[in-house]
């Protein structure tokens, strides 16, 4: 009973870590797609592509901020 | 008897941990996925882009120069950017520093007040001594 519980705990922990890793991997791709869609709308409204790219840079900044915040909070708990 | 009780408690703890982890491993990734999707998805990016584009278009139609319109749109977008700052604070990135600064400031003010009070009391004592003389 105890051994099966421990095995179950390990499997759940591995599952959690794998899900988080998959999320981390897909995060960059999602940011890129959101950024492109954002730029496209601005260009449609008549904004220069260069300016639209500059404005959409906040997406990358937000992504970096979030990753930084998560990293710092993780190290803080340890 | 006591050992048996201890073993039973340990067993219950392991069972509890197993149940907690089974829920956490399902719910936490789904929750994070939802939060990420609300800001970082093609749909969300398009919506935000539409909002910024409408703002920019209105400014241009009102006769605003190109550079001013872009700058104002940048300011408009920066309200979204502050979300990162909010997150940083929520997670506690700056909180620690701020609380330490606050602590320092409070102790400084208290010391100042005590010093003032000490001086005032000293002056009072000197005055009363002079009156007695």
Backbone of each chain as ProteinMPNN parsed JSONL, in Angstrom:
{"seq_chain_A": "XXXXXXXXXXXXXXXXXXXXXXXXXXXXXXXXXXXXXXXXXXXXXXXXXXXXXXXXXXXXXXXXXXXXXXXXXXXXXX", "coords_chain_A": {"N_chain_A": [[0.843, -1.215, 0.0], [1.842, 1.219, 0.911], [4.099, 1.401, -0.706], [2.947, 1.433, -3.226], [1.633, 3.837, -3.051], [3.786, 5.594, -2.887], [4.956, 5.194, -5.368], [2.892, 6.134, -6.948], [2.856, 8.833, -6.144], [5.356, 9.655, -7.101], [4.952, 9.323, -9.845], [2.915, 11.206, -10.301], [4.283, 13.54, -9.656], [6.256, 13.55, -11.625], [4.628, 13.785, -13.847], [3.545, 16.329, -13.391], [5.872, 17.921, -13.555], [6.635, 17.405, -16.199], [4.446, 18.483, -17.569], [4.717, 21.175, -16.903], [7.16, 21.693, -18.096], [6.521, 21.303, -20.784], [4.744, 23.392, -21.094], [6.446, 25.55, -20.726], [8.085, 25.243, -22.942], [6.269, 25.691, -25.042], [5.59, 28.265, -24.616], [7.218, 30.35, -25.724], [6.656, 30.074, -28.444], [3.915, 30.69, -28.488], [3.985, 33.336, -27.69], [5.292, 34.461, -29.857], [3.45, 34.073, -31.923], [1.271, 35.586, -30.995], [2.437, 38.084, -31.0], [2.938, 38.487, -33.725], [0.302, 38.56, -34.715], [-0.603, 40.827, -33.463], [1.077, 42.808, -34.573], [0.268, 42.652, -37.239], [-2.336, 43.671, -37.175], [-1.842, 46.324, -36.514], [-0.353, 47.17, -38.719], [-2.28, 46.887, -40.652], [-3.903, 48.999, -39.969], [-2.509, 51.065, -40.957], [-0.052, 51.735, -39.961], [3.526, 52.105, -39.976], [5.659, 49.331, -40.748], [7.994, 49.051, -39.314], [7.572, 50.601, -37.046], [5.406, 49.235, -35.99], [6.629, 46.84, -35.324], [8.348, 47.712, -33.361], [6.557, 48.547, -31.414], [5.352, 46.162, -30.809], [7.209, 44.916, -29.362], [6.818, 44.901, -26.68], [5.583, 42.586, -26.01], [7.564, 40.641, -25.922], [9.008, 41.681, -23.852], [7.215, 41.473, -21.758], [7.02, 38.719, -21.614], [9.644, 38.067, -20.842], [9.639, 39.339, -18.35], [7.733, 37.854, -16.967], [8.896, 35.297, -16.937], [11.188, 35.886, -15.514], [10.05, 36.689, -13.079], [8.848, 34.318, -12.225], [11.105, 32.689, -12.027], [12.591, 34.046, -10.03], [10.833, 33.851, -7.884], [10.782, 31.118, -7.523], [13.43, 30.531, -6.757], [13.457, 31.971, -4.465], [11.763, 30.611, -2.742], [13.243, 28.341, -2.336]], "CA_chain_A": [[0.0, 0.0, 0.0], [2.713, 2.39, 1.034], [4.965, 1.445, -1.901], [2.125, 1.856, -4.377], [1.387, 5.28, -2.876], [5.022, 6.313, -3.225], [5.082, 5.138, -6.841], [1.87, 7.039, -7.481], [3.335, 10.202, -5.883], [6.455, 9.926, -8.046], [4.375, 9.474, -11.194], [2.208, 12.493, -10.361], [5.306, 14.604, -9.654], [6.863, 13.541, -12.973], [3.597, 14.318, -14.752], [3.485, 17.778, -13.157], [7.094, 18.529, -14.097], [6.587, 17.317, -17.67], [3.446, 19.451, -18.055], [5.297, 22.511, -16.769], [8.221, 21.795, -19.101], [5.843, 21.472, -22.078], [4.205, 24.762, -21.098], [7.593, 26.455, -20.893], [8.529, 25.117, -24.34], [5.279, 26.274, -25.966], [5.4, 29.673, -24.257], [7.897, 31.19, -26.72], [5.912, 29.966, -29.697], [2.65, 31.418, -28.31], [4.326, 34.767, -27.651], [5.632, 34.841, -31.232], [2.204, 34.136, -32.708], [0.492, 36.738, -30.509], [3.149, 39.279, -31.444], [2.711, 38.623, -35.168], [-1.092, 38.967, -34.915], [-0.658, 42.212, -32.973], [1.746, 43.624, -35.605], [-0.553, 42.607, -38.449], [-3.464, 44.594, -36.989], [-1.315, 47.691, -36.559], [0.022, 47.455, -40.112], [-3.566, 47.037, -41.355], [-4.432, 50.339, -39.661], [-1.706, 52.056, -41.671], [1.204, 52.05, -39.264], [4.724, 51.578, -40.647], [6.019, 48.011, -40.225], [9.08, 49.234, -38.353], [6.952, 51.101, -35.795], [4.58, 48.143, -35.449], [7.553, 45.879, -34.708], [8.874, 48.341, -32.146], [5.49, 48.54, -30.415], [5.025, 44.792, -30.39], [8.317, 44.389, -28.539], [6.392, 44.756, -25.287], [5.218, 41.178, -25.8], [8.784, 39.938, -25.499], [9.377, 42.214, -22.531], [6.277, 40.866, -20.813], [7.421, 37.311, -21.491], [10.858, 38.045, -20.018], [9.258, 39.718, -16.986], [7.024, 36.729, -16.341], [9.872, 34.223, -16.685], [12.054, 36.383, -14.436], [9.276, 36.665, -11.836], [8.686, 32.909, -11.824], [12.427, 32.207, -11.608], [12.986, 34.637, -8.741], [9.985, 33.313, -6.816], [11.192, 29.723, -7.298], [14.669, 30.523, -5.986], [13.157, 32.552, -3.153], [11.175, 29.56, -1.909], [14.274, 27.377, -1.972]], "C_chain_A": [[0.869, 1.251, 0.0], [3.581, 2.546, -0.22], [4.169, 1.919, -3.114], [1.818, 3.355, -4.286], [2.601, 6.087, -3.283], [5.229, 6.336, -4.742], [4.103, 6.116, -7.497], [2.292, 8.508, -7.317], [4.413, 10.583, -6.892], [5.91, 10.162, -9.451], [3.659, 10.812, -11.355], [3.199, 13.653, -10.426], [5.957, 14.709, -11.032], [5.889, 14.154, -13.991], [3.519, 15.846, -14.639], [4.694, 18.48, -13.782], [7.098, 18.524, -15.625], [5.597, 18.321, -18.259], [4.014, 20.864, -18.005], [6.382, 22.742, -17.821], [7.614, 22.031, -20.497], [5.28, 22.886, -22.201], [5.314, 25.768, -21.372], [8.084, 26.439, -22.352], [7.568, 25.824, -25.308], [5.084, 27.776, -25.737], [5.984, 30.614, -25.327], [7.142, 31.234, -28.04], [4.614, 30.767, -29.626], [2.894, 32.925, -28.328], [4.572, 35.272, -29.072], [4.362, 35.014, -32.077], [1.349, 35.339, -32.303], [1.109, 38.039, -31.01], [2.898, 39.547, -32.929], [1.29, 39.123, -35.449], [-1.276, 40.43, -34.524], [-0.09, 43.168, -34.029], [0.864, 43.756, -36.847], [-1.711, 43.616, -38.351], [-3.0, 46.046, -37.083], [-0.963, 48.102, -37.989], [-1.245, 47.669, -40.953], [-4.135, 48.435, -41.169], [-3.595, 51.448, -40.3], [-0.403, 52.432, -41.001], [2.386, 51.433, -40.033], [5.146, 50.275, -39.965], [7.079, 48.115, -39.112], [8.524, 49.663, -36.982], [6.129, 49.995, -35.126], [5.458, 47.116, -34.735], [8.077, 46.42, -33.382], [7.811, 48.275, -31.025], [5.195, 47.126, -29.901], [6.126, 44.172, -29.514], [7.906, 44.215, -27.081], [5.966, 43.326, -24.959], [6.431, 40.393, -25.276], [9.2, 40.381, -24.099], [8.508, 41.572, -21.436], [6.647, 39.405, -20.548], [8.651, 37.198, -20.58], [10.542, 38.353, -18.558], [8.623, 38.549, -16.251], [8.008, 35.614, -15.99], [10.782, 34.616, -15.513], [11.354, 36.286, -13.078], [9.133, 35.237, -11.313], [10.016, 32.357, -11.304], [12.785, 32.725, -10.221], [12.145, 34.08, -7.603], [10.375, 31.877, -6.491], [12.444, 29.691, -6.43], [14.452, 31.069, -4.577], [12.624, 31.488, -2.199], [12.208, 28.545, -1.462], [15.233, 28.018, -1.009]], "O_chain_A": [[0.671, 2.187, -0.775], [3.776, 3.65, -0.728], [4.658, 2.706, -3.923], [1.752, 4.051, -5.3], [2.484, 7.125, -3.934], [5.62, 7.351, -5.318], [4.434, 6.819, -8.452], [2.112, 9.32, -8.225], [4.396, 11.675, -7.461], [6.343, 11.074, -10.155], [3.768, 11.47, -12.389], [2.988, 14.624, -11.153], [6.181, 15.806, -11.543], [6.278, 14.929, -14.865], [3.439, 16.557, -15.641], [4.553, 19.503, -14.453], [7.506, 19.494, -16.263], [5.855, 18.931, -19.296], [3.826, 21.653, -18.931], [6.509, 23.838, -18.368], [8.114, 22.839, -21.28], [5.331, 23.498, -23.268], [5.144, 26.71, -22.146], [8.446, 27.472, -22.914], [7.998, 26.47, -26.264], [4.489, 28.467, -26.564], [5.321, 31.551, -25.77], [7.008, 32.285, -28.667], [4.249, 31.445, -30.586], [2.117, 33.689, -28.902], [4.127, 36.357, -29.447], [4.228, 35.972, -32.839], [0.777, 36.021, -33.153], [0.402, 38.971, -31.393], [2.675, 40.687, -33.336], [1.085, 39.989, -36.3], [-2.011, 41.173, -35.175], [-0.691, 44.197, -34.339], [0.736, 44.836, -37.424], [-2.021, 44.319, -39.313], [-3.684, 46.89, -37.661], [-1.236, 49.225, -38.414], [-1.278, 48.518, -41.843], [-4.762, 48.992, -42.07], [-3.932, 52.627, -40.194], [0.276, 53.36, -41.44], [2.255, 50.379, -40.654], [5.006, 50.132, -38.75], [7.056, 47.378, -38.127], [8.937, 49.171, -35.932], [6.138, 49.83, -33.907], [5.09, 46.59, -33.684], [8.229, 45.68, -32.41], [8.119, 47.993, -29.867], [4.843, 46.923, -28.739], [5.987, 43.061, -29.003], [8.55, 43.481, -26.331], [5.982, 42.905, -23.803], [6.335, 39.606, -24.334], [9.671, 39.589, -23.283], [8.984, 41.191, -20.366], [6.594, 38.927, -19.415], [8.701, 36.362, -19.678], [11.087, 37.73, -17.646], [8.921, 38.282, -15.087], [7.965, 35.056, -14.894], [11.1, 33.799, -14.648], [11.942, 35.873, -12.078], [9.276, 34.982, -10.117], [10.063, 31.66, -10.291], [13.22, 31.97, -9.351], [12.645, 33.856, -6.501], [10.311, 31.458, -5.336], [12.519, 28.917, -5.476], [15.147, 30.699, -3.631], [12.973, 31.456, -1.019], [12.103, 27.959, -0.384], [16.188, 27.377, -0.57]]}, "seq_chain_B": "XXXXXXXXXXXXXXXXXXXXXXXXXXXXXXXXXXXXXXXXXXXXXXXXXXXXXXXXXXXXXXXXXXXXXXXXXXXXXXXXXXXXXXXXXXXXXXXXXXXXXXXXXXXXXXXXXXXXXXXXXXXXXXXXXXXXX", "coords_chain_B": {"N_chain_B": [[2.26, -0.084, 20.655], [2.28, 2.722, 20.479], [4.041, 2.927, 18.407], [2.634, 1.73, 16.382], [0.605, 3.533, 16.055], [2.039, 5.685, 15.121], [2.96, 4.682, 12.703], [0.542, 4.414, 11.377], [-0.219, 7.053, 11.165], [1.809, 7.997, 9.504], [1.241, 6.564, 7.202], [-1.236, 7.634, 6.562], [-0.423, 10.236, 6.003], [1.141, 9.868, 3.7], [-0.803, 8.932, 1.953], [-2.429, 11.171, 1.871], [-0.701, 13.036, 0.694], [-0.396, 11.849, -1.781], [-2.985, 12.112, -2.819], [-3.195, 14.914, -2.889], [-1.145, 15.59, -4.678], [-2.077, 14.308, -6.965], [-4.24, 15.863, -7.655], [-3.06, 18.386, -7.898], [-1.215, 17.971, -9.994], [-2.905, 17.803, -12.133], [-4.529, 20.098, -12.108], [-2.89, 22.478, -11.763], [-1.134, 22.807, -14.137], [-3.204, 23.199, -16.026], [-4.369, 25.512, -15.12], [-2.259, 27.396, -15.346], [-1.891, 27.255, -18.085], [-4.286, 28.336, -18.974], [-4.06, 30.961, -18.012], [-1.839, 31.859, -19.447], [-2.841, 31.597, -22.044], [-4.77, 33.565, -22.043], [-3.437, 35.933, -22.41], [-1.242, 35.482, -24.101], [-1.992, 34.481, -26.796], [-2.914, 33.848, -30.215], [-5.381, 34.91, -30.759], [-5.794, 36.659, -28.58], [-3.674, 38.407, -29.032], [-4.432, 39.474, -31.491], [-6.782, 40.793, -30.756], [-5.806, 42.732, -28.959], [-4.148, 44.076, -30.688], [-6.048, 45.067, -32.46], [-7.39, 46.868, -30.819], [-5.341, 48.729, -30.258], [-4.791, 49.511, -32.858], [-7.197, 50.713, -33.627], [-7.202, 52.887, -31.932], [-4.933, 54.253, -32.872], [-5.726, 54.776, -35.487], [-7.889, 56.47, -35.104], [-6.614, 58.691, -34.03], [-5.018, 59.446, -36.177], [-6.937, 60.056, -38.056], [-8.029, 62.232, -36.862], [-6.221, 64.113, -37.429], [-3.727, 64.113, -36.299], [-0.137, 64.345, -36.163], [2.091, 61.863, -37.614], [4.294, 60.869, -35.995], [3.546, 61.714, -33.426], [1.132, 60.39, -33.105], [2.015, 57.743, -33.115], [3.584, 57.744, -30.834], [1.66, 58.264, -28.888], [0.095, 56.007, -29.162], [1.894, 54.158, -28.313], [2.058, 54.865, -25.641], [-0.512, 54.176, -24.918], [-0.414, 51.428, -25.237], [1.387, 50.847, -23.282], [-0.058, 50.586, -20.979], [-0.843, 47.992, -20.978], [1.569, 46.805, -20.747], [2.25, 47.283, -18.153], [1.256, 45.208, -16.816], [3.157, 43.249, -16.517], [4.758, 44.379, -14.549], [2.969, 44.408, -12.453], [2.678, 41.694, -12.077], [5.238, 41.022, -11.297], [5.364, 42.307, -8.847], [3.307, 40.995, -7.558], [4.258, 38.409, -7.365], [6.395, 38.91, -5.825], [8.836, 40.049, -6.329], [9.794, 42.75, -6.046], [8.811, 43.364, -3.645], [10.15, 42.545, -1.318], [12.407, 44.191, -1.291], [11.19, 46.686, -1.111], [9.859, 46.49, 1.353], [12.005, 46.324, 3.065], [13.181, 48.789, 2.65], [11.135, 50.386, 3.578], [11.106, 49.613, 6.226], [13.587, 50.569, 7.054], [13.165, 53.309, 6.699], [11.104, 53.8, 8.521], [12.366, 53.147, 10.959], [14.304, 55.091, 10.933], [12.79, 57.457, 11.079], [11.637, 57.08, 13.587], [13.884, 57.154, 15.212], [14.682, 59.772, 14.763], [12.519, 61.17, 15.853], [12.709, 60.332, 18.47], [15.145, 61.406, 19.133], [14.56, 64.116, 18.877], [12.647, 64.349, 20.885], [14.143, 63.617, 23.068], [15.972, 65.696, 23.131], [14.2, 67.795, 23.599], [13.238, 67.11, 26.106], [15.572, 67.267, 27.532], [16.135, 69.953, 27.297], [13.935, 70.96, 28.688], [14.421, 69.963, 31.221], [16.766, 71.333, 31.804], [15.814, 73.937, 31.807], [14.031, 73.833, 33.958], [15.825, 73.351, 35.971], [17.269, 75.757, 35.944], [15.229, 77.521, 36.706], [14.816, 76.701, 39.299], [17.197, 77.462, 40.46]], "CA_chain_B": [[1.013, 0.671, 20.464], [2.643, 4.063, 20.009], [4.68, 2.76, 17.09], [1.56, 1.426, 15.441], [-0.098, 4.805, 15.82], [2.946, 6.491, 14.303], [2.936, 4.098, 11.357], [-0.768, 4.733, 10.807], [-0.174, 8.476, 10.817], [2.688, 8.122, 8.327], [0.49, 6.02, 6.073], [-2.254, 8.633, 6.217], [0.281, 11.368, 5.388], [1.515, 9.476, 2.33], [-2.059, 8.882, 1.194], [-2.868, 12.561, 1.685], [0.216, 13.627, -0.279], [-0.728, 11.25, -3.078], [-4.218, 12.745, -3.298], [-2.908, 16.323, -3.195], [-0.345, 15.641, -5.921], [-2.897, 13.888, -8.116], [-5.064, 17.018, -8.042], [-2.154, 19.47, -8.323], [-0.62, 17.669, -11.31], [-3.911, 18.032, -13.183], [-5.099, 21.448, -12.082], [-1.916, 23.577, -11.903], [-0.802, 23.087, -15.538], [-4.382, 23.722, -16.728], [-4.533, 26.902, -14.659], [-1.195, 28.207, -15.967], [-2.19, 27.266, -19.511], [-5.389, 29.293, -19.15], [-3.547, 32.321, -17.786], [-0.976, 32.189, -20.595], [-3.68, 31.736, -23.24], [-5.551, 34.801, -21.993], [-2.599, 37.06, -22.863], [-0.328, 35.097, -25.181], [-2.539, 33.616, -27.852], [-3.104, 34.589, -31.464], [-6.647, 35.63, -30.608], [-5.575, 37.777, -27.654], [-2.782, 39.353, -29.722], [-5.228, 40.152, -32.515], [-7.697, 41.708, -30.059], [-5.032, 43.866, -28.452], [-3.709, 44.802, -31.886], [-7.222, 45.788, -32.977], [-7.631, 48.001, -29.907], [-4.28, 49.717, -30.489], [-4.943, 50.009, -34.228], [-8.35, 51.618, -33.637], [-6.734, 54.097, -31.251], [-4.005, 54.91, -33.792], [-6.512, 55.229, -36.646], [-8.678, 57.638, -34.678], [-5.672, 59.811, -33.885], [-4.599, 59.854, -37.527], [-8.093, 60.689, -38.704], [-8.243, 63.533, -36.207], [-5.21, 65.032, -37.955], [-2.501, 64.075, -35.483], [1.049, 63.935, -36.936], [2.45, 60.437, -37.525], [5.158, 60.539, -34.845], [2.777, 61.908, -32.182], [0.147, 59.302, -33.033], [2.738, 56.51, -32.731], [3.99, 57.893, -29.439], [0.454, 58.124, -28.047], [-0.3, 54.581, -29.206], [2.875, 53.48, -27.445], [1.602, 55.134, -24.268], [-1.734, 53.393, -24.731], [0.003, 50.026, -25.085], [2.152, 50.67, -22.039], [-0.969, 50.168, -19.897], [-0.799, 46.52, -20.965], [2.915, 46.417, -20.315], [2.33, 47.356, -16.689], [0.836, 43.891, -16.309], [4.392, 42.57, -16.103], [5.169, 44.969, -13.271], [1.995, 43.923, -11.462], [3.021, 40.295, -11.809], [6.49, 41.005, -10.541], [5.044, 42.677, -7.468], [2.455, 39.952, -6.973], [5.102, 37.254, -7.03], [7.225, 39.344, -4.696], [10.174, 40.454, -6.762], [10.216, 44.031, -5.484], [8.191, 43.524, -2.342], [11.157, 42.405, -0.277], [13.236, 45.384, -1.268], [10.369, 47.789, -0.641], [9.575, 46.361, 2.775], [13.237, 46.652, 3.777], [13.323, 50.241, 2.582], [10.116, 50.931, 4.471], [11.573, 49.341, 7.589], [14.672, 51.521, 7.317], [12.589, 54.646, 6.786], [10.357, 53.884, 9.787], [13.304, 53.2, 12.094], [14.979, 56.404, 10.862], [11.852, 58.452, 11.596], [11.482, 56.87, 15.04], [15.106, 57.662, 15.846], [14.627, 61.238, 14.697], [11.523, 61.634, 16.824], [13.249, 60.097, 19.819], [16.211, 62.388, 19.344], [13.878, 65.398, 19.116], [12.015, 64.263, 22.19], [15.24, 63.614, 24.034], [16.477, 67.067, 23.195], [13.171, 68.623, 24.221], [13.205, 66.787, 27.534], [16.812, 67.783, 28.097], [15.946, 71.402, 27.421], [12.967, 71.179, 29.761], [15.101, 69.689, 32.492], [17.7, 72.443, 32.034], [14.995, 75.113, 32.167], [13.498, 73.679, 35.326], [16.975, 73.512, 36.885], [17.553, 77.186, 35.997], [14.161, 78.133, 37.497], [15.05, 76.354, 40.718], [18.324, 78.296, 40.924]], "C_chain_B": [[1.29, 2.057, 19.871], [3.251, 3.991, 18.609], [3.641, 2.514, 16.003], [0.806, 2.695, 15.048], [0.729, 5.688, 14.877], [2.927, 6.02, 12.847], [1.65, 4.464, 10.627], [-0.805, 6.189, 10.336], [0.663, 8.711, 9.56], [1.964, 7.681, 7.061], [-0.564, 7.016, 5.595], [-1.619, 9.833, 5.517], [0.626, 11.083, 3.93], [0.286, 9.461, 1.434], [-2.538, 10.298, 0.849], [-2.02, 13.246, 0.606], [-0.097, 13.131, -1.691], [-1.975, 11.918, -3.676], [-3.979, 14.19, -3.717], [-2.161, 16.429, -4.521], [-1.164, 15.248, -7.148], [-3.763, 15.049, -8.607], [-4.177, 18.132, -8.614], [-1.599, 19.218, -9.723], [-1.614, 17.848, -12.452], [-4.278, 19.508, -13.272], [-4.093, 22.572, -12.35], [-1.52, 23.842, -13.362], [-1.981, 23.682, -16.318], [-4.59, 25.197, -16.393], [-3.512, 27.821, -15.334], [-1.453, 28.353, -17.468], [-3.278, 28.308, -19.824], [-4.917, 30.729, -19.019], [-2.704, 32.763, -18.984], [-1.832, 32.45, -21.839], [-4.463, 33.043, -23.247], [-4.749, 36.013, -22.469], [-1.797, 36.696, -24.1], [-0.936, 34.084, -26.144], [-2.758, 34.485, -29.084], [-4.353, 35.477, -31.356], [-6.472, 36.866, -29.714], [-4.706, 38.853, -28.294], [-3.546, 40.158, -30.766], [-6.158, 41.179, -31.862], [-6.966, 42.958, -29.562], [-4.553, 44.743, -29.609], [-4.842, 45.632, -32.462], [-7.485, 47.031, -32.132], [-6.616, 49.116, -30.16], [-4.425, 50.343, -31.88], [-6.096, 51.003, -34.324], [-7.97, 52.964, -33.016], [-5.865, 54.93, -32.2], [-4.766, 55.528, -34.974], [-7.3, 56.498, -36.312], [-7.794, 58.879, -34.582], [-5.276, 60.357, -35.252], [-5.736, 60.595, -38.244], [-8.391, 62.062, -38.122], [-7.184, 64.555, -36.625], [-3.93, 65.099, -37.151], [-1.303, 63.697, -36.365], [1.441, 62.486, -36.629], [3.231, 60.107, -36.246], [4.419, 60.681, -33.512], [1.779, 60.768, -31.994], [0.813, 58.002, -32.582], [3.124, 56.568, -31.25], [2.81, 57.687, -28.493], [-0.027, 56.683, -28.021], [0.63, 53.77, -28.31], [2.479, 53.639, -25.969], [0.376, 54.309, -23.916], [-1.387, 51.919, -24.475], [0.712, 49.802, -23.753], [1.259, 50.317, -20.849], [-1.02, 48.644, -19.812], [0.538, 46.05, -20.398], [3.023, 46.403, -18.797], [1.869, 46.061, -16.024], [2.052, 43.099, -15.798], [4.872, 43.066, -14.749], [4.273, 44.451, -12.145], [2.334, 42.494, -11.068], [4.268, 40.168, -10.953], [6.214, 41.285, -9.067], [4.245, 41.6, -6.765], [3.283, 38.756, -6.536], [6.069, 37.62, -5.912], [8.628, 39.724, -5.061], [10.659, 41.709, -6.084], [9.759, 44.209, -4.043], [9.221, 43.506, -1.214], [11.993, 43.646, -0.124], [12.448, 46.545, -0.668], [10.127, 47.699, 0.853], [10.814, 46.687, 3.607], [13.457, 48.154, 3.811], [12.366, 50.914, 3.547], [10.549, 50.785, 5.928], [12.655, 50.343, 7.995], [14.128, 52.92, 7.563], [11.865, 54.825, 8.12], [11.319, 54.003, 10.965], [14.039, 54.546, 12.128], [14.092, 57.484, 11.473], [11.711, 58.333, 13.11], [12.692, 57.442, 15.785], [15.119, 59.186, 15.882], [13.689, 61.795, 15.754], [12.041, 61.488, 18.239], [14.333, 61.119, 20.145], [15.617, 63.758, 19.65], [13.308, 65.446, 20.524], [13.071, 64.33, 23.295], [15.801, 65.004, 24.236], [15.493, 67.962, 23.929], [13.133, 68.394, 25.725], [14.431, 67.345, 28.251], [16.699, 69.29, 28.337], [15.008, 71.743, 28.566], [13.629, 71.029, 31.126], [16.065, 70.841, 32.824], [16.953, 73.703, 32.468], [14.497, 75.036, 33.602], [14.622, 73.828, 36.357], [17.312, 74.995, 37.054], [16.526, 77.905, 36.856], [14.378, 77.898, 38.988], [16.173, 77.218, 41.306], [17.842, 79.716, 41.177]], "O_chain_B": [[0.646, 2.497, 18.919], [3.019, 4.848, 17.757], [3.746, 3.009, 14.881], [0.428, 2.898, 13.894], [0.202, 6.337, 13.973], [2.884, 6.815, 11.908], [1.655, 4.779, 9.437], [-1.338, 6.51, 9.274], [0.302, 9.495, 8.682], [2.053, 8.315, 6.009], [-0.759, 7.214, 4.395], [-2.182, 10.383, 4.569], [0.436, 11.922, 3.05], [0.332, 9.923, 0.294], [-2.977, 10.586, -0.265], [-2.54, 13.936, -0.271], [-0.065, 13.892, -2.658], [-2.019, 12.243, -4.863], [-4.478, 14.644, -4.747], [-2.499, 17.248, -5.375], [-0.967, 15.79, -8.235], [-3.992, 15.205, -9.806], [-4.48, 18.732, -9.646], [-1.522, 20.135, -10.54], [-1.217, 18.025, -13.604], [-4.331, 20.09, -14.355], [-4.401, 23.515, -13.08], [-1.562, 24.994, -13.796], [-1.794, 24.557, -17.164], [-4.935, 26.011, -17.25], [-3.862, 28.892, -15.831], [-1.261, 29.423, -18.046], [-3.191, 29.049, -20.802], [-5.307, 31.603, -19.794], [-2.834, 33.886, -19.471], [-1.585, 33.395, -22.588], [-4.785, 33.575, -24.31], [-5.331, 37.013, -22.888], [-1.679, 37.491, -25.033], [-0.442, 32.965, -26.28], [-2.782, 35.712, -28.993], [-4.367, 36.625, -31.8], [-6.933, 37.96, -30.04], [-4.953, 40.048, -28.131], [-3.339, 41.363, -30.912], [-6.302, 42.298, -32.356], [-7.442, 44.082, -29.722], [-4.55, 45.971, -29.525], [-4.631, 46.763, -32.9], [-7.766, 48.107, -32.659], [-6.975, 50.289, -30.263], [-4.211, 51.542, -32.06], [-5.992, 52.016, -35.016], [-8.36, 54.026, -33.501], [-6.037, 56.143, -32.318], [-4.484, 56.649, -35.397], [-7.372, 57.446, -37.095], [-8.181, 59.97, -35.001], [-5.207, 61.569, -35.456], [-5.529, 61.598, -38.926], [-8.932, 62.937, -38.798], [-7.243, 65.719, -36.226], [-3.139, 66.03, -37.301], [-1.427, 62.824, -37.224], [1.168, 61.961, -35.55], [2.876, 59.185, -35.51], [4.624, 59.891, -32.589], [1.6, 60.25, -30.892], [0.259, 57.254, -31.777], [3.008, 55.584, -30.519], [2.926, 57.038, -27.454], [-0.497, 56.193, -26.994], [0.21, 52.825, -27.642], [2.552, 52.702, -25.174], [0.23, 53.813, -22.799], [-1.981, 51.26, -23.622], [0.649, 48.718, -23.173], [1.741, 49.814, -19.834], [-1.211, 48.073, -18.739], [0.624, 45.053, -19.681], [3.782, 45.622, -18.222], [2.069, 45.854, -14.827], [1.98, 42.386, -14.796], [5.33, 42.289, -13.911], [4.734, 44.109, -11.056], [2.286, 42.126, -9.894], [4.353, 39.351, -10.037], [6.736, 40.62, -8.172], [4.44, 41.312, -5.584], [3.045, 38.167, -5.482], [6.508, 36.76, -5.149], [9.52, 39.726, -4.213], [11.789, 41.76, -5.598], [10.246, 45.077, -3.319], [9.179, 44.321, -0.293], [12.265, 44.109, 0.984], [12.956, 47.29, 0.169], [10.18, 48.711, 1.553], [10.712, 47.246, 4.699], [13.854, 48.725, 4.826], [12.717, 51.872, 4.237], [10.385, 51.693, 6.743], [12.65, 50.885, 9.101], [14.549, 53.623, 8.483], [11.991, 55.862, 8.77], [11.133, 54.835, 11.852], [14.353, 55.071, 13.196], [14.546, 58.311, 12.265], [11.67, 59.334, 13.826], [12.566, 58.104, 16.816], [15.505, 59.804, 16.874], [14.011, 62.754, 16.454], [11.859, 62.359, 19.09], [14.427, 61.624, 21.264], [16.081, 64.47, 20.539], [13.459, 66.429, 21.25], [12.902, 65.009, 24.307], [16.069, 65.431, 25.359], [15.879, 68.778, 24.766], [13.014, 69.332, 26.514], [14.361, 67.82, 29.384], [17.087, 69.823, 29.376], [15.244, 72.688, 29.319], [13.434, 71.831, 32.039], [16.165, 71.265, 33.975], [17.386, 74.431, 33.362], [14.53, 76.011, 34.352], [14.417, 74.349, 37.454], [17.605, 75.446, 38.161], [16.874, 78.788, 37.64], [14.152, 78.779, 39.817], [16.121, 77.644, 42.46], [18.63, 80.574, 41.572]]}, "name": "protein", "num_of_chains": 2, "seq": "XXXXXXXXXXXXXXXXXXXXXXXXXXXXXXXXXXXXXXXXXXXXXXXXXXXXXXXXXXXXXXXXXXXXXXXXXXXXXXXXXXXXXXXXXXXXXXXXXXXXXXXXXXXXXXXXXXXXXXXXXXXXXXXXXXXXXXXXXXXXXXXXXXXXXXXXXXXXXXXXXXXXXXXXXXXXXXXXXXXXXXXXXXXXXXXXXXXXXXXXXXXXXXXXXXX"}
